[in-house]
Amino acid sequence: MAKQGNAFHNMRLFVPDGSGDGEIQPPLNLTDIPIDDPFWEKRWAEESPYELCKALGEKLQRRLMWVPEQLKVRIVDVFRQCFEKSLPSESRRIIRDFVAFYPDLALRAPWLAELVRKCVEMSDGFGPQSTRNTIVRALADGFRKASDPVSQIRKSLEYSRLEAARYVSLEIRDELKAWGKLLDRSLASEEWLDEQASRKCVELVERYKIGKRQRRTLEQFLRQGNHYKASIVIAATVFRVRARNLEAKRV
């Protein structure tokens, strides 16, 4: 599992893609944005600090102005809120993930230090179900994952596949847009449009070796003229990444 510490360097301003053609608004300061959904932000923070800021910018459709220290403070607070809002059965996983993805921040996080201090002072022993043992095991599991070179390599490969899939999805989208322009949907019958969509789907399925389940979804988007969604289905299938991670709008 890759550590994210070095990803904070040289990050100052993020401008989301497709932020609109209207009046240019001043960038938002990261510290002025409330954490409305800590679990949503946790998911993107686990991708990388960059992905978290990209997701926030696209969600708000605004430019973000921030410095690395502000982002570190936010990530610490995101995991704190997730921990506080989780059921006891899930709280161990939150601590484990925090340590695994951001061991440097976890070591300096005031809320985690306070939690450890309280656990040390507890008198419930080290039994399997004791709070003290639960926290200790969560910390140990997190540091073990953070230092696992196999997990780090896997994380790097997953990120590379995701970036490649994003690039390819744009190429496919351009192709589908050009194909869509040849169809005059305002005059053509639904039957004829369905036939053209089926033919295009067969072509794409053969070219990209798409399975039956993805084929049904792909054909549906082609019938609807939703080239964006269709390109996502293809790219996600080819590169074996989650379609939601290719979405441009992180909402």
Buried (B, 14 or more C-beta within 10 A) or exposed (E): BBBBBEBBEEBEEBEBEEBEEEEEEEBBEBEEBEBEEBEBBBBBBBBBBBBBBBBBBBBBBBBBBBBBEBBBBBBBBBBBBBBEEBEEEEBBBBBBBBBBBBBBBBEEBEBBEEBBEEBEEEEEEEEEEBBBBBBBBBBEBBBBBBEBEEBBEEBEEBBEBBEBBBEBBEEBBEBBEEBBEEBEEEEEEEEEBBEBBEEBBEEBBEEBEBEEEBBEBBBBBBBEBBBBBBBBBBBBBBBEBEBEBBBBEBE
